[in-house]
Amino acid sequence: MANFYFPVMAVFAAQLVTASVALAADDLSHGADLFTEKCAVCHQADGAGAPGLAPPLAGALGGYVKTEAGQKYLSNLLVVGMNGPIESLGKKYNGVMPPWGALSDKDVEAVLRYVLVKFNGVTSGAQSLIPTADTIAKARGSGATPPQVREMRGKAREGQ
Ligand code: HEC
């Protein structure tokens, strides 16, 4: 019995692994497409940002995935938007980050994962609190306003 089933199970398991690897790769490429379509116009294709227009995303966001306050900030930021003066990597910005609530929770998760993995070297896994469809859904119902999101940013950066 065992001898008969083992090869079948092995092939099945191999297919499962292939499928989940393909899914992970798809996740990042979907996020990449969304980034190009929705975000690059301000934050630039390489995430470096543009003076007077939008802050950098590259090398600027890794600290946010280390705490729940940071995860909450990023989730709210994407669905609510943000405005008011901020500082990032020693430069000042004062623009408007538009809300992306029209995107699905999964799409918001995908674009954030792309930005975090690709531009900030965050490895998705147990140690990083990358926003999930769940934290994004929660943010959608939070009733936060763009200025409140800026306060969340301040809290998320405390102690960074
Ligand atoms: C119209 C220009 C514009 C577009 C398009 C845009 N952003 Fe922004 N984004 C901004 C501005 C401006 C800020 C800073 C707001 C402020 O000064 O309060 C910002 C802030 C951010 C921050 C916070 C950075 C920090 O240091 O805390 C992240 C993350 C971010 N944007 C991601 C995105 C993603 C992902 C998209 C695409 C879904 C996107 N942005 C699309 C203009 C834009």
Residues whose N, C-alpha, C, O or C-beta is under 5 A from the ligand:
A	BS01	HEC	K38 C39 C42 L53 A54 P55 P56 A60 M82 N83 G84 P85 I86 S88 Y93 N94 G95 V96 M97 P98 W100 V111
